[in-house]
Amino acid sequence: MATFDTSRTTYGSAPVASRFFGMINAAVAAVVAWNDARVTRNALASLTDRELEDIGLSRADIDAVADSRINR
């Protein structure tokens, strides 16, 4: 009499699932980073030129700060 074990995963399915969830994680991280940059950009844009000057920024620096290219 022959038996068939169905409780084991197919060989190679773990890396496929890992890649799939890795892509989902990367997509979620990209959306979170985009939203953080958007919120930062809006907050800095709402400041007056005097307030920006007080923290050492100008209007031209807002995009760079929001995209984390400048750390101040």
PDB file with one MODEL, atoms N, CA, C and O in Angstrom:
MODEL        1
ATOM      1  N   MET A   1       0.836  -1.162   0.000  1.00  0.00           N
ATOM      2  CA  MET A   1       0.000   0.000   0.000  1.00  0.00           C
ATOM      3  C   MET A   1       0.895   1.243   0.000  1.00  0.00           C
ATOM      4  O   MET A   1       1.874   1.298   0.744  1.00  0.00           O
ATOM      5  N   ALA A   2       0.571   2.219  -0.813  1.00  0.00           N
ATOM      6  CA  ALA A   2       1.368   3.430  -0.937  1.00  0.00           C
ATOM      7  C   ALA A   2       0.700   4.569  -0.160  1.00  0.00           C
ATOM      8  O   ALA A   2      -0.523   4.638  -0.039  1.00  0.00           O
ATOM      9  N   THR A   3       1.553   5.458   0.361  1.00  0.00           N
ATOM     10  CA  THR A   3       1.029   6.625   1.061  1.00  0.00           C
ATOM     11  C   THR A   3       1.558   7.891   0.393  1.00  0.00           C
ATOM     12  O   THR A   3       2.603   7.866  -0.257  1.00  0.00           O
ATOM     13  N   PHE A   4       0.851   8.968   0.553  1.00  0.00           N
ATOM     14  CA  PHE A   4       1.247  10.236  -0.046  1.00  0.00           C
ATOM     15  C   PHE A   4       1.174  11.300   1.044  1.00  0.00           C
ATOM     16  O   PHE A   4       0.117  11.533   1.630  1.00  0.00           O
ATOM     17  N   ASP A   5       2.319  11.945   1.308  1.00  0.00           N
ATOM     18  CA  ASP A   5       2.392  12.954   2.357  1.00  0.00           C
ATOM     19  C   ASP A   5       2.065  14.322   1.764  1.00  0.00           C
ATOM     20  O   ASP A   5       2.790  14.808   0.896  1.00  0.00           O
ATOM     21  N   THR A   6       0.972  14.951   2.229  1.00  0.00           N
ATOM     22  CA  THR A   6       0.575  16.252   1.691  1.00  0.00           C
ATOM     23  C   THR A   6       0.821  17.394   2.674  1.00  0.00           C
ATOM     24  O   THR A   6       0.395  18.522   2.426  1.00  0.00           O
ATOM     25  N   SER A   7       1.494  17.121   3.775  1.00  0.00           N
ATOM     26  CA  SER A   7       1.699  18.160   4.780  1.00  0.00           C
ATOM     27  C   SER A   7       2.943  19.006   4.509  1.00  0.00           C
ATOM     28  O   SER A   7       3.163  19.999   5.203  1.00  0.00           O
ATOM     29  N   ARG A   8       3.744  18.649   3.541  1.00  0.00           N
ATOM     30  CA  ARG A   8       4.960  19.407   3.256  1.00  0.00           C
ATOM     31  C   ARG A   8       4.728  20.380   2.109  1.00  0.00           C
ATOM     32  O   ARG A   8       3.929  20.133   1.206  1.00  0.00           O
ATOM     33  N   THR A   9       5.456  21.497   2.175  1.00  0.00           N
ATOM     34  CA  THR A   9       5.348  22.474   1.090  1.00  0.00           C
ATOM     35  C   THR A   9       6.159  22.005  -0.105  1.00  0.00           C
ATOM     36  O   THR A   9       7.079  21.199   0.038  1.00  0.00           O
ATOM     37  N   THR A  10       5.829  22.492  -1.239  1.00  0.00           N
ATOM     38  CA  THR A  10       6.557  22.156  -2.447  1.00  0.00           C
ATOM     39  C   THR A  10       7.929  22.792  -2.390  1.00  0.00           C
ATOM     40  O   THR A  10       8.073  23.927  -1.936  1.00  0.00           O
ATOM     41  N   TYR A  11       8.919  22.082  -2.838  1.00  0.00           N
ATOM     42  CA  TYR A  11      10.279  22.600  -2.841  1.00  0.00           C
ATOM     43  C   TYR A  11      10.335  23.880  -3.678  1.00  0.00           C
ATOM     44  O   TYR A  11       9.889  23.900  -4.825  1.00  0.00           O
ATOM     45  N   GLY A  12      10.876  24.927  -3.102  1.00  0.00           N
ATOM     46  CA  GLY A  12      11.008  26.170  -3.832  1.00  0.00           C
ATOM     47  C   GLY A  12       9.875  27.144  -3.609  1.00  0.00           C
ATOM     48  O   GLY A  12       9.935  28.263  -4.117  1.00  0.00           O
ATOM     49  N   SER A  13       8.850  26.769  -2.876  1.00  0.00           N
ATOM     50  CA  SER A  13       7.741  27.688  -2.664  1.00  0.00           C
ATOM     51  C   SER A  13       8.069  28.745  -1.610  1.00  0.00           C
ATOM     52  O   SER A  13       7.508  29.840  -1.651  1.00  0.00           O
ATOM     53  N   ALA A  14       8.952  28.449  -0.680  1.00  0.00           N
ATOM     54  CA  ALA A  14       9.313  29.426   0.353  1.00  0.00           C
ATOM     55  C   ALA A  14      10.009  30.644  -0.251  1.00  0.00           C
ATOM     56  O   ALA A  14       9.653  31.766   0.109  1.00  0.00           O
ATOM     57  N   PRO A  15      10.983  30.483  -1.150  1.00  0.00           N
ATOM     58  CA  PRO A  15      11.599  31.671  -1.748  1.00  0.00           C
ATOM     59  C   PRO A  15      10.605  32.501  -2.578  1.00  0.00           C
ATOM     60  O   PRO A  15      10.710  33.727  -2.625  1.00  0.00           O
ATOM     61  N   VAL A  16       9.668  31.849  -3.216  1.00  0.00           N
ATOM     62  CA  VAL A  16       8.664  32.573  -4.001  1.00  0.00           C
ATOM     63  C   VAL A  16       7.793  33.408  -3.067  1.00  0.00           C
ATOM     64  O   VAL A  16       7.525  34.575  -3.350  1.00  0.00           O
ATOM     65  N   ALA A  17       7.359  32.831  -1.979  1.00  0.00           N
ATOM     66  CA  ALA A  17       6.545  33.572  -1.009  1.00  0.00           C
ATOM     67  C   ALA A  17       7.355  34.703  -0.396  1.00  0.00           C
ATOM     68  O   ALA A  17       6.834  35.797  -0.181  1.00  0.00           O
ATOM     69  N   SER A  18       8.608  34.448  -0.117  1.00  0.00           N
ATOM     70  CA  SER A  18       9.477  35.480   0.453  1.00  0.00           C
ATOM     71  C   SER A  18       9.627  36.652  -0.507  1.00  0.00           C
ATOM     72  O   SER A  18       9.567  37.807  -0.087  1.00  0.00           O
ATOM     73  N   ARG A  19       9.822  36.368  -1.787  1.00  0.00           N
ATOM     74  CA  ARG A  19       9.940  37.434  -2.777  1.00  0.00           C
ATOM     75  C   ARG A  19       8.625  38.201  -2.911  1.00  0.00           C
ATOM     76  O   ARG A  19       8.633  39.425  -3.040  1.00  0.00           O
ATOM     77  N   PHE A  20       7.516  37.500  -2.883  1.00  0.00           N
ATOM     78  CA  PHE A  20       6.207  38.133  -2.996  1.00  0.00           C
ATOM     79  C   PHE A  20       5.976  39.098  -1.831  1.00  0.00           C
ATOM     80  O   PHE A  20       5.604  40.253  -2.042  1.00  0.00           O
ATOM     81  N   PHE A  21       6.198  38.621  -0.600  1.00  0.00           N
ATOM     82  CA  PHE A  21       5.984  39.483   0.563  1.00  0.00           C
ATOM     83  C   PHE A  21       7.035  40.576   0.635  1.00  0.00           C
ATOM     84  O   PHE A  21       6.767  41.645   1.182  1.00  0.00           O
ATOM     85  N   GLY A  22       8.225  40.335   0.097  1.00  0.00           N
ATOM     86  CA  GLY A  22       9.242  41.378   0.006  1.00  0.00           C
ATOM     87  C   GLY A  22       8.802  42.499  -0.919  1.00  0.00           C
ATOM     88  O   GLY A  22       9.036  43.672  -0.627  1.00  0.00           O
ATOM     89  N   MET A  23       8.164  42.149  -2.039  1.00  0.00           N
ATOM     90  CA  MET A  23       7.659  43.164  -2.963  1.00  0.00           C
ATOM     91  C   MET A  23       6.517  43.952  -2.321  1.00  0.00           C
ATOM     92  O   MET A  23       6.434  45.168  -2.490  1.00  0.00           O
ATOM     93  N   ILE A  24       5.643  43.272  -1.591  1.00  0.00           N
ATOM     94  CA  ILE A  24       4.552  43.952  -0.890  1.00  0.00           C
ATOM     95  C   ILE A  24       5.134  44.912   0.149  1.00  0.00           C
ATOM     96  O   ILE A  24       4.683  46.051   0.269  1.00  0.00           O
ATOM     97  N   ASN A  25       6.124  44.453   0.889  1.00  0.00           N
ATOM     98  CA  ASN A  25       6.761  45.285   1.904  1.00  0.00           C
ATOM     99  C   ASN A  25       7.423  46.502   1.268  1.00  0.00           C
ATOM    100  O   ASN A  25       7.323  47.603   1.810  1.00  0.00           O
ATOM    101  N   ALA A  26       8.093  46.333   0.139  1.00  0.00           N
ATOM    102  CA  ALA A  26       8.739  47.448  -0.544  1.00  0.00           C
ATOM    103  C   ALA A  26       7.707  48.459  -1.042  1.00  0.00           C
ATOM    104  O   ALA A  26       7.938  49.667  -0.980  1.00  0.00           O
ATOM    105  N   ALA A  27       6.576  47.967  -1.535  1.00  0.00           N
ATOM    106  CA  ALA A  27       5.523  48.865  -2.008  1.00  0.00           C
ATOM    107  C   ALA A  27       4.934  49.671  -0.855  1.00  0.00           C
ATOM    108  O   ALA A  27       4.705  50.873  -0.990  1.00  0.00           O
ATOM    109  N   VAL A  28       4.690  49.022   0.264  1.00  0.00           N
ATOM    110  CA  VAL A  28       4.153  49.724   1.429  1.00  0.00           C
ATOM    111  C   VAL A  28       5.167  50.746   1.937  1.00  0.00           C
ATOM    112  O   VAL A  28       4.791  51.863   2.293  1.00  0.00           O
ATOM    113  N   ALA A  29       6.440  50.376   1.974  1.00  0.00           N
ATOM    114  CA  ALA A  29       7.487  51.305   2.425  1.00  0.00           C
ATOM    115  C   ALA A  29       7.576  52.515   1.505  1.00  0.00           C
ATOM    116  O   ALA A  29       7.795  53.633   1.973  1.00  0.00           O
ATOM    117  N   ALA A  30       7.408  52.306   0.208  1.00  0.00           N
ATOM    118  CA  ALA A  30       7.451  53.420  -0.741  1.00  0.00           C
ATOM    119  C   ALA A  30       6.277  54.365  -0.519  1.00  0.00           C
ATOM    120  O   ALA A  30       6.445  55.583  -0.591  1.00  0.00           O
ATOM    121  N   VAL A  31       5.102  53.830  -0.253  1.00  0.00           N
ATOM    122  CA  VAL A  31       3.926  54.671   0.010  1.00  0.00           C
ATOM    123  C   VAL A  31       4.115  55.453   1.308  1.00  0.00           C
ATOM    124  O   VAL A  31       3.776  56.635   1.372  1.00  0.00           O
ATOM    125  N   VAL A  32       4.651  54.806   2.339  1.00  0.00           N
ATOM    126  CA  VAL A  32       4.884  55.482   3.618  1.00  0.00           C
ATOM    127  C   VAL A  32       5.909  56.601   3.436  1.00  0.00           C
ATOM    128  O   VAL A  32       5.721  57.695   3.969  1.00  0.00           O
ATOM    129  N   ALA A  33       6.981  56.351   2.699  1.00  0.00           N
ATOM    130  CA  ALA A  33       8.008  57.373   2.456  1.00  0.00           C
ATOM    131  C   ALA A  33       7.426  58.538   1.661  1.00  0.00           C
ATOM    132  O   ALA A  33       7.719  59.697   1.957  1.00  0.00           O
ATOM    133  N   TRP A  34       6.610  58.241   0.661  1.00  0.00           N
ATOM    134  CA  TRP A  34       5.973  59.298  -0.127  1.00  0.00           C
ATOM    135  C   TRP A  34       5.083  60.160   0.755  1.00  0.00           C
ATOM    136  O   TRP A  34       5.104  61.386   0.647  1.00  0.00           O
ATOM    137  N   ASN A  35       4.301  59.528   1.628  1.00  0.00           N
ATOM    138  CA  ASN A  35       3.399  60.279   2.493  1.00  0.00           C
ATOM    139  C   ASN A  35       4.176  61.125   3.495  1.00  0.00           C
ATOM    140  O   ASN A  35       3.790  62.262   3.765  1.00  0.00           O
ATOM    141  N   ASP A  36       5.254  60.599   4.047  1.00  0.00           N
ATOM    142  CA  ASP A  36       6.081  61.382   4.969  1.00  0.00           C
ATOM    143  C   ASP A  36       6.647  62.613   4.274  1.00  0.00           C
ATOM    144  O   ASP A  36       6.641  63.705   4.842  1.00  0.00           O
ATOM    145  N   ALA A  37       7.135  62.445   3.055  1.00  0.00           N
ATOM    146  CA  ALA A  37       7.676  63.574   2.294  1.00  0.00           C
ATOM    147  C   ALA A  37       6.577  64.590   1.995  1.00  0.00           C
ATOM    148  O   ALA A  37       6.813  65.796   2.064  1.00  0.00           O
ATOM    149  N   ARG A  38       5.394  64.118   1.667  1.00  0.00           N
ATOM    150  CA  ARG A  38       4.269  65.012   1.368  1.00  0.00           C
ATOM    151  C   ARG A  38       3.888  65.834   2.589  1.00  0.00           C
ATOM    152  O   ARG A  38       3.669  67.040   2.484  1.00  0.00           O
ATOM    153  N   VAL A  39       3.808  65.184   3.752  1.00  0.00           N
ATOM    154  CA  VAL A  39       3.445  65.879   4.986  1.00  0.00           C
ATOM    155  C   VAL A  39       4.523  66.905   5.345  1.00  0.00           C
ATOM    156  O   VAL A  39       4.204  68.031   5.727  1.00  0.00           O
ATOM    157  N   THR A  40       5.779  66.524   5.226  1.00  0.00           N
ATOM    158  CA  THR A  40       6.884  67.443   5.520  1.00  0.00           C
ATOM    159  C   THR A  40       6.867  68.632   4.575  1.00  0.00           C
ATOM    160  O   THR A  40       7.023  69.777   5.000  1.00  0.00           O
ATOM    161  N   ARG A  41       6.677  68.356   3.290  1.00  0.00           N
ATOM    162  CA  ARG A  41       6.640  69.428   2.288  1.00  0.00           C
ATOM    163  C   ARG A  41       5.497  70.406   2.584  1.00  0.00           C
ATOM    164  O   ARG A  41       5.690  71.619   2.504  1.00  0.00           O
ATOM    165  N   ASN A  42       4.327  69.899   2.918  1.00  0.00           N
ATOM    166  CA  ASN A  42       3.177  70.760   3.223  1.00  0.00           C
ATOM    167  C   ASN A  42       3.413  71.575   4.491  1.00  0.00           C
ATOM    168  O   ASN A  42       3.051  72.750   4.548  1.00  0.00           O
ATOM    169  N   ALA A  43       4.014  70.963   5.502  1.00  0.00           N
ATOM    170  CA  ALA A  43       4.272  71.682   6.752  1.00  0.00           C
ATOM    171  C   ALA A  43       5.279  72.805   6.535  1.00  0.00           C
ATOM    172  O   ALA A  43       5.089  73.914   7.035  1.00  0.00           O
ATOM    173  N   LEU A  44       6.340  72.527   5.798  1.00  0.00           N
ATOM    174  CA  LEU A  44       7.342  73.566   5.535  1.00  0.00           C
ATOM    175  C   LEU A  44       6.802  74.653   4.619  1.00  0.00           C
ATOM    176  O   LEU A  44       7.135  75.826   4.788  1.00  0.00           O
ATOM    177  N   ALA A  45       5.978  74.278   3.657  1.00  0.00           N
ATOM    178  CA  ALA A  45       5.422  75.262   2.732  1.00  0.00           C
ATOM    179  C   ALA A  45       4.454  76.206   3.441  1.00  0.00           C
ATOM    180  O   ALA A  45       4.246  77.332   2.989  1.00  0.00           O
ATOM    181  N   SER A  46       3.865  75.760   4.536  1.00  0.00           N
ATOM    182  CA  SER A  46       2.927  76.614   5.254  1.00  0.00           C
ATOM    183  C   SER A  46       3.632  77.647   6.128  1.00  0.00           C
ATOM    184  O   SER A  46       2.989  78.577   6.615  1.00  0.00           O
ATOM    185  N   LEU A  47       4.948  77.502   6.338  1.00  0.00           N
ATOM    186  CA  LEU A  47       5.695  78.467   7.141  1.00  0.00           C
ATOM    187  C   LEU A  47       5.974  79.730   6.338  1.00  0.00           C
ATOM    188  O   LEU A  47       6.044  79.696   5.110  1.00  0.00           O
ATOM    189  N   THR A  48       6.130  80.830   7.037  1.00  0.00           N
ATOM    190  CA  THR A  48       6.492  82.081   6.373  1.00  0.00           C
ATOM    191  C   THR A  48       7.983  82.061   6.061  1.00  0.00           C
ATOM    192  O   THR A  48       8.724  81.223   6.574  1.00  0.00           O
ATOM    193  N   ASP A  49       8.412  82.992   5.213  1.00  0.00           N
ATOM    194  CA  ASP A  49       9.837  83.087   4.894  1.00  0.00           C
ATOM    195  C   ASP A  49      10.664  83.365   6.143  1.00  0.00           C
ATOM    196  O   ASP A  49      11.777  82.858   6.278  1.00  0.00           O
ATOM    197  N   ARG A  50      10.134  84.157   7.044  1.00  0.00           N
ATOM    198  CA  ARG A  50      10.836  84.473   8.291  1.00  0.00           C
ATOM    199  C   ARG A  50      10.986  83.212   9.153  1.00  0.00           C
ATOM    200  O   ARG A  50      12.053  82.977   9.719  1.00  0.00           O
ATOM    201  N   GLU A  51       9.943  82.416   9.254  1.00  0.00           N
ATOM    202  CA  GLU A  51      10.018  81.183  10.039  1.00  0.00           C
ATOM    203  C   GLU A  51      10.995  80.192   9.424  1.00  0.00           C
ATOM    204  O   GLU A  51      11.733  79.515  10.140  1.00  0.00           O
ATOM    205  N   LEU A  52      10.999  80.107   8.105  1.00  0.00           N
ATOM    206  CA  LEU A  52      11.961  79.235   7.438  1.00  0.00           C
ATOM    207  C   LEU A  52      13.385  79.709   7.701  1.00  0.00           C
ATOM    208  O   LEU A  52      14.280  78.899   7.944  1.00  0.00           O
ATOM    209  N   GLU A  53      13.593  81.029   7.652  1.00  0.00           N
ATOM    210  CA  GLU A  53      14.915  81.582   7.907  1.00  0.00           C
ATOM    211  C   GLU A  53      15.367  81.281   9.333  1.00  0.00           C
ATOM    212  O   GLU A  53      16.549  81.039   9.575  1.00  0.00           O
ATOM    213  N   ASP A  54      14.435  81.295  10.265  1.00  0.00           N
ATOM    214  CA  ASP A  54      14.754  81.003  11.666  1.00  0.00           C
ATOM    215  C   ASP A  54      15.289  79.584  11.847  1.00  0.00           C
ATOM    216  O   ASP A  54      16.122  79.339  12.721  1.00  0.00           O
ATOM    217  N   ILE A  55      14.821  78.662  11.035  1.00  0.00           N
ATOM    218  CA  ILE A  55      15.311  77.273  11.151  1.00  0.00           C
ATOM    219  C   ILE A  55      16.403  76.972  10.133  1.00  0.00           C
ATOM    220  O   ILE A  55      16.819  75.823   9.983  1.00  0.00           O
ATOM    221  N   GLY A  56      16.864  78.006   9.435  1.00  0.00           N
ATOM    222  CA  GLY A  56      18.003  77.851   8.533  1.00  0.00           C
ATOM    223  C   GLY A  56      17.658  77.307   7.168  1.00  0.00           C
ATOM    224  O   GLY A  56      18.495  76.678   6.520  1.00  0.00           O
ATOM    225  N   LEU A  57      16.446  77.537   6.722  1.00  0.00           N
ATOM    226  CA  LEU A  57      16.026  77.045   5.413  1.00  0.00           C
ATOM    227  C   LEU A  57      15.512  78.189   4.552  1.00  0.00           C
ATOM    228  O   LEU A  57      15.189  79.267   5.052  1.00  0.00           O
ATOM    229  N   SER A  58      15.442  77.938   3.268  1.00  0.00           N
ATOM    230  CA  SER A  58      14.769  78.854   2.351  1.00  0.00           C
ATOM    231  C   SER A  58      13.711  78.047   1.600  1.00  0.00           C
ATOM    232  O   SER A  58      13.654  76.824   1.722  1.00  0.00           O
ATOM    233  N   ARG A  59      12.893  78.721   0.841  1.00  0.00           N
ATOM    234  CA  ARG A  59      11.864  78.029   0.063  1.00  0.00           C
ATOM    235  C   ARG A  59      12.484  77.028  -0.906  1.00  0.00           C
ATOM    236  O   ARG A  59      11.889  75.989  -1.193  1.00  0.00           O
ATOM    237  N   ALA A  60      13.659  77.333  -1.402  1.00  0.00           N
ATOM    238  CA  ALA A  60      14.324  76.441  -2.355  1.00  0.00           C
ATOM    239  C   ALA A  60      14.764  75.131  -1.704  1.00  0.00           C
ATOM    240  O   ALA A  60      14.975  74.137  -2.399  1.00  0.00           O
ATOM    241  N   ASP A  61      14.903  75.120  -0.386  1.00  0.00           N
ATOM    242  CA  ASP A  61      15.353  73.915   0.328  1.00  0.00           C
ATOM    243  C   ASP A  61      14.232  72.946   0.662  1.00  0.00           C
ATOM    244  O   ASP A  61      14.507  71.817   1.069  1.00  0.00           O
ATOM    245  N   ILE A  62      12.987  73.345   0.505  1.00  0.00           N
ATOM    246  CA  ILE A  62      11.860  72.536   0.974  1.00  0.00           C
ATOM    247  C   ILE A  62      11.831  71.165   0.303  1.00  0.00           C
ATOM    248  O   ILE A  62      11.686  70.153   0.990  1.00  0.00           O
ATOM    249  N   ASP A  63      11.964  71.110  -1.008  1.00  0.00           N
ATOM    250  CA  ASP A  63      11.916  69.806  -1.691  1.00  0.00           C
ATOM    251  C   ASP A  63      13.070  68.903  -1.278  1.00  0.00           C
ATOM    252  O   ASP A  63      12.891  67.697  -1.107  1.00  0.00           O
ATOM    253  N   ALA A  64      14.249  69.484  -1.118  1.00  0.00           N
ATOM    254  CA  ALA A  64      15.413  68.679  -0.721  1.00  0.00           C
ATOM    255  C   ALA A  64      15.236  68.134   0.689  1.00  0.00           C
ATOM    256  O   ALA A  64      15.583  66.983   0.955  1.00  0.00           O
ATOM    257  N   VAL A  65      14.706  68.940   1.588  1.00  0.00           N
ATOM    258  CA  VAL A  65      14.481  68.477   2.961  1.00  0.00           C
ATOM    259  C   VAL A  65      13.401  67.406   2.988  1.00  0.00           C
ATOM    260  O   VAL A  65      13.545  66.398   3.680  1.00  0.00           O
ATOM    261  N   ALA A  66      12.327  67.613   2.246  1.00  0.00           N
ATOM    262  CA  ALA A  66      11.230  66.645   2.229  1.00  0.00           C
ATOM    263  C   ALA A  66      11.672  65.313   1.638  1.00  0.00           C
ATOM    264  O   ALA A  66      11.185  64.261   2.050  1.00  0.00           O
ATOM    265  N   ASP A  67      12.583  65.350   0.684  1.00  0.00           N
ATOM    266  CA  ASP A  67      13.083  64.117   0.072  1.00  0.00           C
ATOM    267  C   ASP A  67      14.304  63.571   0.817  1.00  0.00           C
ATOM    268  O   ASP A  67      14.946  62.634   0.342  1.00  0.00           O
ATOM    269  N   SER A  68      14.632  64.148   1.981  1.00  0.00           N
ATOM    270  CA  SER A  68      15.730  63.710   2.841  1.00  0.00           C
ATOM    271  C   SER A  68      17.099  63.820   2.176  1.00  0.00           C
ATOM    272  O   SER A  68      18.011  63.064   2.511  1.00  0.00           O
ATOM    273  N   ARG A  69      17.247  64.730   1.261  1.00  0.00           N
ATOM    274  CA  ARG A  69      18.571  64.940   0.660  1.00  0.00           C
ATOM    275  C   ARG A  69      19.402  65.890   1.503  1.00  0.00           C
ATOM    276  O   ARG A  69      20.622  65.954   1.350  1.00  0.00           O
ATOM    277  N   ILE A  70      18.745  66.634   2.398  1.00  0.00           N
ATOM    278  CA  ILE A  70      19.433  67.533   3.314  1.00  0.00           C
ATOM    279  C   ILE A  70      18.998  67.174   4.708  1.00  0.00           C
ATOM    280  O   ILE A  70      17.804  67.082   4.996  1.00  0.00           O
ATOM    281  N   ASN A  71      19.970  66.972   5.576  1.00  0.00           N
ATOM    282  CA  ASN A  71      19.663  66.714   6.982  1.00  0.00           C
ATOM    283  C   ASN A  71      20.158  67.904   7.789  1.00  0.00           C
ATOM    284  O   ASN A  71      21.361  68.155   7.864  1.00  0.00           O
ATOM    285  N   ARG A  72      19.241  68.626   8.382  1.00  0.00           N
ATOM    286  CA  ARG A  72      19.620  69.791   9.204  1.00  0.00           C
ATOM    287  C   ARG A  72      19.093  69.633  10.582  1.00  0.00           C
ATOM    288  O   ARG A  72      19.302  70.503  11.427  1.00  0.00           O
TER     289      ARG A  72
ENDMDL
END
